[in-house]
Amino acid sequence: PRPVRKYEKGRCLLDRDATAEAVVWFEEAAAEDPKNAEIRSMLGIARRRNGDKAGAVAAFRATLDLNPEDVAALNGLGNDALEHEDFAEAANWYRRALAIQPGFAKAQKNLAYTLSLTNDTAAARAAFERIFEIRPNLAEAHMDYGLFLLSIGDYARGWQEYEHRWRFDGFGEQDWGGGLPRWDGTSLQGRHLLLWGEQGIGDLILYGTMLPDAIRRAAGTVTVAVEPRLVPLFARALTQEGVTVVERGATVPADMQCPFGSLGQWLRTDPSAWSDGRYLKADAARSAELRRRYAALGRPGDRLVGLSWRSANWHVGHYKSLSLETLLPVLQRPGLVWVSLQYGDVAAEIADFAKRHGVAIHQDTEIDAMRDLDGLAAQVAALDAVVSSSNSTVHIAGALGVPCDILLSVGRGRMWYWPASGERSPWYDSVRLIRQAQPGDWSAALQQLSRFLDAP
């Protein structure tokens, strides 16, 4: 029958990630066979992958009208509730799917992740462990479990589980180790070690706090390979004899290798092992000149405060970001000179905000905060303090030892390395944590930030 052929065509296209074309074929199949729940369910999956989330929800609900036990539709509605941070509703949908199909590993993984966001530690642990009864080798679940365990301070098991990221196809990080044997954390005994940075700029700087300890432990020749924009900053900081900083991908005559994020299994398994996180050094002359220029923007005695309000993380960045409008009560406070540290093209946004509210956020057009990270570090070091959402700016401030107040979302936007309670993170002693009271509500956090700005 024609609907079956169109359905199969849609499945083939979806398997090849041709989502827009798959949607067309599923829609045609659904129009010709409107009572077929399986077609509706696949249409919902295709629409969601193609970015049509409202259309996906409509398709999933239509599926359940035809077949209330379609587990893919139940899981899909759970995903929509999770995206809206309605964790109780999301968990309910996943549990309904699992009641019908207890071995549905995807729904079990989603339930475990959802519970981990509610701070129900015991329930989250149990849900993760249940996944491994269903699919013992599901790498993505092991990786997520590792991040959850690290977030609650179970470092020994957490780092072990996190190593599964290298088996997960969706991890998306290139292996820069050149096929060399993995370092086991023991003394090099005269050999050459390649340590290479992984993931985004913030992750790379965070894991980089372990480099001084790793270099001491290795006690040999070490090459540190980082994202090209970070080479000057790391080279200025890592000046020990026998240590060289290069761009990732450079040919290195090493004997062994290790990614930064894997160092924790030897160096950060006990709270007493953390350092203060201050290991980077900005260009002192450049910072001094920037401070002179920025001080001239205000009055004598004004504090120079850097501001970054947005995250570019494609997955959870919108949960972590604020608007300038939301920040208005803080930005209107007297005695502060605000300097933009925000990466990306924000000139029009800043100009429009100033026009509407009369609040100046000074943008240094000589520094591109996205491309010139050494310049961004010099800016941060020139300031008295930084206020930022959860993005790479915080990691630069923390690694430089500059006081930084970070505005943290709860729920999906909280990264594992920012503890769920308390004002401090073990990774950086100069970073102070300020959290939302509820997902999407920044009011209490901004009141707390105002109090902190009154008494720096």
N, C-alpha and C positions, 0 to 999 in steps of 0.2 A: 504493500500500500504506500501511497505517496507520503503520508505523514511519517511513516516509519523511516523511509529513505531520507527525508529531510531531517528527522531527528538524528539519524546516524551521521549525516553530513555535519550537523551542528556539533556532535560529539567529537568528530575528527578535527574540526576547526578549533574547538576549545582545547583539545589536547596539544595543539600546535600554538596555543596562545593567540590565535586570531579571534579575539573575543568579539569585536564588532560584527564580523561576518557570522560568527556562531549565533549571535543574538538574532540576526535576520532569519536564519534557517529555523531556529527554535520558535520564533514568533509565527512563521508561516506554518510550521507543523502544528502549533497550538491552535491556530485559527481553523485548521482543517480537522483537528481532533480535539475539540474543546473539553472533553470529558477525561482526557488522558492526564493523570496526575504526574506521571513520571516526566512527561514533556514539560509541564508547568514547572516542576521542580528544577529541571536542568535550565530552563529559561531564567529562573531566579538566580541560579549560580552564575550563568553567563552575564546577566545584567549587572550583578554585583562586581564581577571581575572587570567589567567594562566601565565601571564608575557610576552606573545608574542605580543608586542605592534605593531610592524610592520605588523605582520600577521593580527592583528585586523583591522588596517587601511585599508589593502587590502580588507578584507571581507566587511567592511562598504562601501567602495567605490563601490565594486561590487554590494552591495545591492542597492545603489542609482542609479546605471545603470539600475537595474530592476524596482525599485520603488523610484522615487525621493522624495516621501513624507513619507518615513520610518523614523519616529521620533527617534527611538532608534539608527539608524545609524547616523543621524544628531547629536544627543547628543554624540555619541561615537567619532565622528570626532572633536566635540568641546572639549571633554576631552583630546584628543591627542594634540590639539593646546594649550590648557591650560597647559599641562605638559611641552610643549616647550616654555612656557611663551609668546606666541603670543596671547595677550589678545584680540586684536581687532578681530582676526580671530576666536578665541573661542567664543566671544560674538556673532559674525555673525552666527555661526552654531547653537548656542542655540536659537537665535531669529528666525531662519528659522524653527526650530522644534516647537517653541511656536506659530508661525503664523499658523501652521497646526493644532496643538493641544494645545490651550491656557491653558488647565488644566493640562499640563504635569509638575507636581510638581518637578520632578528630574531636568529637564532642567531649570526650573525657579530658583531652588536653585543654580545650577551651574552658571547661569547667574549672580545672585546676588553676589556670591563669586568672580566671575571674575571681576565684576565692583568694588568690594571693593578693589581689588588689583591695580586698576588704579587711586586711590585717587579721583574718581568721587563720592563724598560723597552723593550728592542728588540722583543720579541715583541708587546707591547701596541701599540706604534706601528704595527707592520706589520699587526696585526689591525684597528686603526682605519682605516688607509689602505685596506685591502681593502674595508671597508664602502662607501667612496665610489666604488670601482670598480663595486660592485653598485647602490648607490642614492646617486648624487652629492649629492642634495638632502635627505637624511634629517636633518632638523633636530635630532632628539633625539641622534643619533650625533655630530653636530658639536658640540653642547653638551657631551656627555660627554667627547669628545676634548679640548675646551677645558679642562675641569676637570682632566683627566689631565695635560695639558701644563703647566698652572699648578702642579700639585702637584709636578712634577719640575723647575720653574724655567725652562721654555721660555715666557717671558712674552709675547714679541712674537706668536708664533703662537697661544699659549693664549688671550689676550684676544680675538684675532680670531675664533677658533672659538667662544668663549663667547658672542659676540654673536648666534649662531644661536638662543639660548634664546628670543628674541622671535618666532621662527617655529614654535616647538614648542607644540602645543596643550596638552600636558600640563604645561607649565611652571607654570601656575597663578598667575602674578602679573599683577595689573591694571596696565595702562599708565596711569600718573598724569601723563603729559606733556601732556594736554589738546590733543593733535593739533598741537602746535607743532613747528617744525623742530628736528631734532636738532643740538645743539652739536657743532662739530668740533674743539674744544679750542683754538681760537685766541682772541686778545684780542677782547673784546666791542665795543670802540670805542664806548662810551657806551650800549650796549644792555642789556637786562634778561634775566638767565638764571635759569631755574628748575631747581634740582637736587633730585631727589626720591629718597627711600629706597625700596628694594625688598626683597622677601622677608621672612624672619623677623627678629626683634629682633637676634639675634647677627650675621646677615649685614649688616643695616643699620648696626650700630655698626662692624663690621669695615670695610666700604666707606667708612664715614664718616671713617676715618682719613685719607682722601685729600682731604677737604673743604678744610682750610686751604690745601693746594697748589692745588686747583681755584679757590678764591676769588682767590688771588694771580694765577693765570694769567689768569683771566677779566678782572680789573681793571675791574670795572664793578658795576652793581647786581645783587645775587644774592638770590634767595629760596630757602631750603632748606625742603623739605616732608618731614616725617617722620611716622611712626605717632604718633597723638595722645598716647600714654603717654610718648613721648620728647621732646615739645616743651619742657618746662621744662629738661631736662638739656641739650639742644642749644642752647637760647636762652641759657643761662648761659655756654656755651663759645664760641659764635660771636657775638662782640660787635663785630666789625669794622664800620667805617662802611660803610653801603650794604648790609648783610647783614641779612635778616629771616628768622625761623624761624616756620613755620606748620604746620598740620595738612595731611596729604595730602588732596587733593580740594578744598582752598580755591581760590577764584578768584584767579588771579595774572595781572596784566597784563604777562606776560613776552613776549620776542621769540623765545627759544629755550629748549630744555629738554634735560636729560640725566639718566638714572638713575644712581644712585651706582655700580653695578657696572660701568658702561661707562667710568668715569673711568680705569681702570687702563691702557687702551690708550695713554694719553698720559702718565700720571703714574707708572706702576709697571712699566716694561719693562726696567729694569736694577736689580740689587741695590743699587746706590749711591743709588737714588732713594727708598728707604724712610725714613720718619721713625721716631721712637721709639714712635709710636702713642699718645702721651699727649695727648689733646685735650679730653676731657670734664672738667667741674668739678662736684663735688658741692656741695650746700648746706653751707657751712662751719659755720654755727651749728648746724644739725641734726646734722651729723657729730660735733661736739664734745660735744653733749649725749648722743648715743648712746654715744660712747666712755666718757663718765663713768659711764653706767648699766652698760655691759657690764663695765667694770673692777671694779665693785663685786661682780660675780658670782664673782670668783676671789680669789686671794691676791696680795699685792704681788709684782711680778715675773713673774706669769703672762702669757703671750702670748695675745692675742685673735685667734682664727683662725676665719674663716668657712668654712662647709661647704655644698656643694651636691653631690648624688650622683646626680641623675637627669636625663635628657633627655626632653623631651616630643615630640621629632621623630617624627612618625607612621611614617616610613619606616625609619629606622635607630636610633631612640632606644634600643631595648632592647639594642643592641650597645654603646652608649656608657655605659649606666647601671650603677651598682653598688648593692648593698644595704648597709644599715647593718651587717648581719652580716658582710659581706665586709670592711668597714672597721674592724671591732672592734679588731684589734691596734693600729691607729693611734690610734683614739679613746680607748683606755685609757692612753695615754701621759701622764705627769704634767707639770704646768707649763703646760698648755694649757687655755684656756677656749673651748669650741666654741659658735659662734653659727650657727644655721641660716639659710642664704640660699636654701634650696630653695623654689621656687615650687610652688603646688598645695597641696592639703589633706594635710599630713603630720603633723598634731598627734597622731593616734592612733598612727601609726608610731613617732614619737619617744617617746611615753609608754610604749608597749609595750617599746621597746628599753631605756629607762631602768629599767623594772621588772625586766627579765630580767638586765640586766648591770650595773646601778648606774652607768651612764655618762650624764652629763647633756649634752644638746644643747639649748642655750637658744633658744627661739623667741620672737621679738618680735612679740607679737600686735597691736601698733600699726601694723605695716607688712605690707602684702600684697605679697609679692615678685612676684606676677603682674601686679597692676594698678597698683601704686605704684612705678614704676621709678625715679623720682626719690628715693623713700625707700630703695629697694634700693641705689642708688648712694651715698646717705649712709651706709648701713650698711657697705658695702664700704670706703668711705674712712675709717671709724672704726676699722677693724681693722688688726692688724699684718700679716696675711697671709690668703690664701684658699686652700683646697683644694677642687677641683671636678672633676667629670666634664666632658666636652666639651659645654657648653651656653652659654646667653647670659650667665650669670654671669661666665664667663671673659672675655668681650669687655668687659663693664663694668669688671672689675678691670684689664684691660690698658689700656683707654682712659683710666682714672683714674691709671694708673701704680702700682697697688697690687701688691706681690709676690703671685704666684699660681702654685701648682703644679697643673698640669692632668693628670689621669689619663686617658690616651689608649688607646682600643682600637686594635688593628691589624685589618686586613681591612676589612669593610664599614662599620665605625663610624668610620674615620679620615676626617676632612674634609680637603679639598684644601689648605686654608691652614695645616695643621699638618704640617711636613716629616716625611718618613719616618725621618730620622736627626738626631742632634744634640739639644741641650737647649733651643735657642731658635728662635723663629719670627721672621721678618722683620717681622711685623705689630705685635708688642708686645714691647718690651724687658723688661717686668716679668714676663712669663709664662715659666715653666720647664716643659718637656715631659717627662713620665714615661710610658713606654709598656709595654703588655703584652708579654710574651715570645711568647705564642701567643694566638690568638683565644680569648676566654673565660677566660683564666688571668691573674688579677691579682696573684698571689703575689709575683713579682719586682718588679713596679711598687710594691707596698706596702712592700717592704723598702727600695727606693730612696727612697720618700717618707719613711720613718722616718729614714733617714740625713740627708735634707735638713732635717727638723724638728729634728734634733739640732744642726745647724749652719746656722741660717737665713742 
